[in-house]
Amino acid sequence: MKLIYTSASVFAPATVANVGCGFDVLGMAIDKPGDQVDIQVNSTHKEIRITQITGDDGRLPLDSTKNTASVALAHLLESIKWKGVGFDLQIHKQMPLGSGLGSSAASSVGALAAFNALLETPLSPSQLLLSAMEGERAACGSAHADNVAAGLFGGFVLIRDHDPVDVIPISTPENLYCTVVHPDLELNTADSRSVLKREIDLATAVKQWANVGGLIAGLLQKDLGLIRRSMVDHIIEPRRAALIPGFVEVKKAAMAADALGASISGAGPSIFALSDDAKKAKIIGERMQESFNSFQIASEVFVSRINQNGPIILDRA
């Protein structure tokens, strides 16, 4: 494996996990926000060092054994039996922590993509995936794939299985837009999972399976009506909604503005909505933000197409 560059900068996109009815099995990448990760070859050592983190208010570890970006890269280097030079990483957080937008996944994906950008023959997203999942394990104790797979592959992905990991990219309509509203709140993933039931009744499960299948079919067939009918979560959203002040009203505001569907992004507290038009997506964001304002909760709005590219190389030399 040969390096032909000595430095690179990469943008890694934010991601929306679950996408409503697809708890732990569906994810999608969005164009913004995201993180920037820079990498430099350092021939004076053979370690991975994190030399700078910005945008995190000092909350993320510089210790390379604890940071998701360096843990992911270390796993990759071990898996390819790397014996060469060391690497210095700089992580520029351009998205809120604990937002439900895959912040830890963006750092992991960014570090792997930055190293990949140095190579004469880059590795495929599939070859990077297990290492990205190890970054998630460092972040939350579980090597789940929904955020990192979407970040690496771009677009929508289905996580069919984790053992062994089986990721299926799903094509999406070109005119599909995502509006994400991030309220000035932070919601811990562990708290979001603690409210979930461990068992569900069969009738509810059948309705949920039907919606997951319907959403995937709607995406593949570019059937917006089917997407709209399938964007219903009978299991997770009802349990987590109470953790986000104003969630019910914010979702109603999105649907009243003609969203195809709206739900909690990942573990929350961000709320996303899908739509079929850029102008409509912007209006949906305004209505959702107005609803949060009525609860005296400040928020930030992001509007973009579904990201089809995954990480993007910004610069390399």
C-alpha positions as CSV (number, residue, x, y, z in Angstrom):
1,M,0.0,0.0,0.0
2,K,1.7,3.2,-1.2
3,L,1.3,6.8,-0.2
4,I,1.5,9.4,-3.0
5,Y,0.4,12.4,-0.9
6,T,1.7,13.7,2.4
7,S,-1.4,15.7,3.5
8,A,-5.1,15.9,2.8
9,S,-8.3,17.6,4.0
10,V,-11.6,15.9,3.9
11,F,-15.3,16.9,4.6
12,A,-17.4,14.1,6.2
13,P,-21.1,14.6,6.1
14,A,-23.6,14.5,8.9
15,T,-26.0,11.6,8.9
16,V,-29.6,10.9,9.9
17,A,-30.0,7.4,11.4
18,N,-33.3,5.4,11.7
19,V,-35.1,7.7,9.1
20,G,-38.3,7.2,11.0
21,C,-39.4,3.6,10.9
22,G,-35.9,2.1,10.3
23,F,-34.5,1.9,13.8
24,D,-30.9,0.8,13.7
25,V,-31.2,-0.4,10.1
26,L,-31.6,2.7,8.0
27,G,-29.4,5.8,7.6
28,M,-28.8,8.6,5.1
29,A,-26.2,11.2,4.5
30,I,-26.9,14.9,4.1
31,D,-24.9,17.7,2.5
32,K,-24.7,19.8,5.6
33,P,-23.6,20.1,8.3
34,G,-20.4,18.0,8.6
35,D,-16.9,17.9,9.9
36,Q,-13.5,18.6,8.4
37,V,-10.6,16.3,9.2
38,D,-7.0,17.1,8.1
39,I,-4.2,14.6,8.0
40,Q,-0.4,15.0,7.7
41,V,2.3,12.4,7.3
42,N,4.8,12.6,10.1
43,S,7.9,10.6,9.4
44,T,9.5,11.3,12.8
45,H,7.1,8.9,14.6
46,K,4.9,5.9,13.8
47,E,2.0,6.9,15.9
48,I,-1.4,8.5,15.3
49,R,-1.6,11.8,17.1
50,I,-4.4,14.3,17.3
51,T,-2.7,17.7,17.3
52,Q,-5.8,19.9,17.2
53,I,-9.5,19.8,17.7
54,T,-11.7,22.9,17.0
55,G,-15.4,23.6,17.4
56,D,-15.9,21.3,20.4
57,D,-15.4,23.7,23.3
58,G,-12.7,21.5,24.6
59,R,-15.0,18.5,25.2
60,L,-13.4,15.9,22.9
61,P,-10.3,13.9,23.9
62,L,-6.9,14.5,22.3
63,D,-5.9,11.1,23.6
64,S,-5.6,9.0,20.4
65,T,-6.8,5.9,22.3
66,K,-10.1,7.5,23.1
67,N,-11.0,9.8,20.2
68,T,-13.3,8.2,17.6
69,A,-11.3,9.5,14.7
70,S,-7.9,8.1,15.8
71,V,-9.4,4.8,17.1
72,A,-11.0,4.2,13.7
73,L,-7.7,5.0,11.9
74,A,-5.7,2.8,14.2
75,H,-8.0,-0.1,13.6
76,L,-7.6,0.4,9.8
77,L,-3.8,0.6,10.0
78,E,-3.7,-2.6,12.1
79,S,-6.0,-4.4,9.7
80,I,-3.8,-3.6,6.7
81,K,-0.7,-4.3,8.7
82,W,0.7,-0.8,8.3
83,K,4.4,-0.5,9.1
84,G,5.1,2.9,7.7
85,V,5.1,6.5,8.9
86,G,2.9,8.1,11.5
87,F,0.0,10.5,11.1
88,D,-1.1,13.8,12.7
89,L,-4.9,14.5,12.7
90,Q,-6.7,17.8,13.1
91,I,-10.4,17.6,13.6
92,H,-12.6,20.6,12.9
93,K,-16.1,20.0,14.4
94,Q,-18.6,21.9,12.3
95,M,-21.7,20.3,13.8
96,P,-23.1,20.2,17.3
97,L,-22.2,17.3,19.6
98,G,-25.0,15.1,21.0
99,S,-27.3,16.4,18.2
100,G,-28.5,13.1,16.7
101,L,-26.6,13.9,13.5
102,G,-23.8,11.4,13.7
103,S,-21.1,13.7,15.1
104,S,-18.8,10.9,16.2
105,A,-19.4,9.0,12.9
106,A,-18.4,12.1,10.9
107,S,-15.1,12.2,12.8
108,S,-14.4,8.5,12.2
109,V,-15.4,8.7,8.6
110,G,-13.4,11.8,8.1
111,A,-10.2,10.3,9.5
112,L,-10.5,7.2,7.4
113,A,-11.3,9.1,4.2
114,A,-8.4,11.5,4.9
115,F,-6.0,8.6,5.1
116,N,-7.6,7.0,2.1
117,A,-7.0,10.2,0.1
118,L,-3.2,9.8,0.6
119,L,-3.1,6.4,-1.1
120,E,-2.2,5.6,-4.7
121,T,-4.9,3.0,-4.7
122,P,-7.7,4.0,-2.3
123,L,-9.7,1.5,-0.3
124,S,-13.5,1.1,-1.0
125,P,-16.1,2.2,1.5
126,S,-16.7,-1.5,2.3
127,Q,-13.1,-1.9,3.3
128,L,-13.3,1.1,5.6
129,L,-16.6,0.2,7.2
130,L,-15.4,-2.1,10.0
131,S,-12.9,0.5,11.2
132,A,-15.4,3.2,11.2
133,M,-17.7,1.0,13.3
134,E,-14.8,0.6,15.8
135,G,-14.8,4.4,16.1
136,E,-18.5,4.2,17.0
137,R,-17.7,1.6,19.7
138,A,-15.2,4.0,21.2
139,A,-17.9,6.7,21.2
140,C,-20.8,4.9,22.7
141,G,-19.8,1.3,23.4
142,S,-21.6,-0.2,20.4
143,A,-20.1,-0.8,17.0
144,H,-23.3,0.1,15.1
145,A,-23.2,0.9,11.4
146,D,-26.2,3.1,10.5
147,N,-24.4,6.5,10.8
148,V,-20.9,5.5,9.6
149,A,-22.2,3.4,6.6
150,A,-24.3,6.3,5.4
151,G,-21.3,8.7,5.9
152,L,-19.0,6.4,3.9
153,F,-21.3,5.3,1.1
154,G,-23.4,8.5,0.8
155,G,-27.1,8.4,0.1
156,F,-29.5,5.9,1.9
157,V,-28.2,2.7,3.3
158,L,-29.9,-0.4,4.7
159,I,-27.9,-2.3,7.4
160,R,-29.3,-5.8,6.8
161,D,-27.0,-7.4,9.4
162,H,-24.1,-6.6,11.7
163,D,-22.7,-10.1,12.1
164,P,-21.2,-10.2,9.5
165,V,-22.0,-6.6,8.5
166,D,-24.1,-6.3,5.4
167,V,-24.7,-2.8,4.0
168,I,-27.0,-2.3,1.0
169,P,-27.0,1.2,-0.7
170,I,-30.4,2.4,-1.8
171,S,-30.9,4.8,-4.6
172,T,-33.0,7.9,-4.0
173,P,-35.1,10.3,-6.0
174,E,-33.0,13.2,-7.2
175,N,-35.5,15.7,-6.0
176,L,-35.5,14.5,-2.4
177,Y,-34.5,17.1,0.2
178,C,-33.9,16.9,3.9
179,T,-34.6,19.6,6.4
180,V,-32.9,19.2,9.8
181,V,-33.7,21.4,12.8
182,H,-31.3,21.1,15.7
183,P,-32.7,22.6,18.9
184,D,-30.4,24.1,21.5
185,L,-30.7,21.0,23.5
186,E,-28.4,18.0,24.1
187,L,-29.7,14.4,24.4
188,N,-27.5,11.6,25.5
189,T,-27.8,8.4,23.3
190,A,-27.8,6.3,26.4
191,D,-30.8,8.2,27.8
192,S,-32.6,7.9,24.5
193,R,-32.1,4.1,24.5
194,S,-33.1,3.8,28.1
195,V,-36.7,4.7,27.4
196,L,-37.2,2.0,24.7
197,K,-39.2,-1.1,25.3
198,R,-37.4,-4.4,25.1
199,E,-40.4,-6.2,23.7
200,I,-43.1,-5.2,21.3
201,D,-46.4,-6.9,20.3
202,L,-46.6,-8.7,17.0
203,A,-49.2,-6.4,15.4
204,T,-47.1,-3.3,16.0
205,A,-44.0,-5.1,14.6
206,V,-45.9,-6.1,11.5
207,K,-46.9,-2.5,10.9
208,Q,-43.3,-1.3,11.4
209,W,-41.9,-4.0,9.0
210,A,-44.4,-2.9,6.4
211,N,-43.4,0.7,6.7
212,V,-39.7,-0.1,6.4
213,G,-40.4,-2.1,3.3
214,G,-42.6,0.6,1.9
215,L,-40.1,3.3,2.5
216,I,-37.4,1.4,0.7
217,A,-39.7,0.6,-2.2
218,G,-40.8,4.2,-2.4
219,L,-37.1,5.3,-2.6
220,L,-36.3,2.8,-5.3
221,Q,-39.4,3.4,-7.3
222,K,-39.2,7.2,-6.8
223,D,-42.8,7.0,-5.5
224,L,-43.2,10.1,-3.2
225,G,-46.6,9.1,-2.2
226,L,-45.4,5.7,-0.9
227,I,-42.6,7.4,0.9
228,R,-45.1,9.7,2.6
229,R,-47.3,6.8,3.6
230,S,-44.4,4.8,5.0
231,M,-42.7,7.5,7.0
232,V,-44.5,6.4,10.2
233,D,-42.7,5.0,13.3
234,H,-44.9,3.0,15.6
235,I,-42.1,1.8,18.0
236,I,-39.3,4.3,18.7
237,E,-40.7,7.8,18.1
238,P,-43.6,7.4,20.5
239,R,-41.2,6.5,23.3
240,R,-38.6,9.2,22.6
241,A,-40.9,12.1,21.7
242,A,-41.3,13.1,25.4
243,L,-37.6,13.6,25.6
244,I,-37.7,16.5,23.1
245,P,-39.7,19.5,24.3
246,G,-42.2,20.6,21.6
247,F,-41.6,17.5,19.4
248,V,-45.2,16.9,18.6
249,E,-45.9,20.5,17.7
250,V,-42.7,20.8,15.6
251,K,-43.6,17.6,13.7
252,K,-47.1,18.9,13.1
253,A,-45.6,22.2,11.7
254,A,-43.5,20.2,9.3
255,M,-46.4,18.1,8.1
256,A,-48.6,21.2,7.7
257,A,-45.9,22.6,5.4
258,D,-46.3,19.5,3.2
259,A,-43.3,17.5,4.4
260,L,-43.4,13.9,3.1
261,G,-42.6,12.8,6.6
262,A,-40.8,13.9,9.8
263,S,-39.2,12.2,12.7
264,I,-36.3,12.2,15.2
265,S,-32.9,12.2,13.7
266,G,-30.9,9.3,15.3
267,A,-31.3,9.5,19.1
268,G,-32.3,13.2,18.9
269,P,-32.8,15.9,19.7
270,S,-32.6,17.0,16.1
271,I,-35.8,16.6,14.0
272,F,-35.6,15.9,10.3
273,A,-38.2,16.2,7.5
274,L,-38.2,15.0,3.9
275,S,-39.7,16.9,1.0
276,D,-39.6,17.1,-2.8
277,D,-38.6,20.7,-3.5
278,A,-35.8,23.0,-2.3
279,K,-38.2,26.0,-1.7
280,K,-40.6,23.8,0.2
281,A,-37.7,22.3,2.3
282,K,-36.7,25.8,3.3
283,I,-40.3,26.8,4.3
284,I,-40.6,23.5,6.3
285,G,-37.5,24.5,8.2
286,E,-38.9,28.0,9.0
287,R,-42.1,26.5,10.3
288,M,-40.3,24.0,12.5
289,Q,-38.1,26.7,13.9
290,E,-41.0,28.9,14.6
291,S,-42.6,26.0,16.5
292,F,-39.5,25.6,18.6
293,N,-39.4,29.4,19.2
294,S,-42.9,29.1,20.7
295,F,-41.4,26.9,23.4
296,Q,-38.5,29.4,23.9
297,I,-36.1,27.0,22.4
298,A,-33.5,28.3,20.0
299,S,-32.6,26.2,17.0
300,E,-30.5,25.9,13.9
301,V,-31.8,24.9,10.5
302,F,-30.0,22.9,7.8
303,V,-31.4,22.3,4.4
304,S,-29.8,20.1,1.7
305,R,-30.3,17.4,-0.8
306,I,-29.5,13.8,0.2
307,N,-25.7,13.6,0.1
308,Q,-24.8,11.0,-2.6
309,N,-21.0,11.3,-2.4
310,G,-20.1,10.4,1.1
311,P,-16.8,12.1,2.2
312,I,-15.3,14.8,-0.1
313,I,-11.6,15.5,-0.6
314,L,-11.2,19.3,-0.1
315,D,-7.4,19.5,-0.6
316,R,-4.3,17.3,-0.8
317,A,-0.6,17.7,-1.5
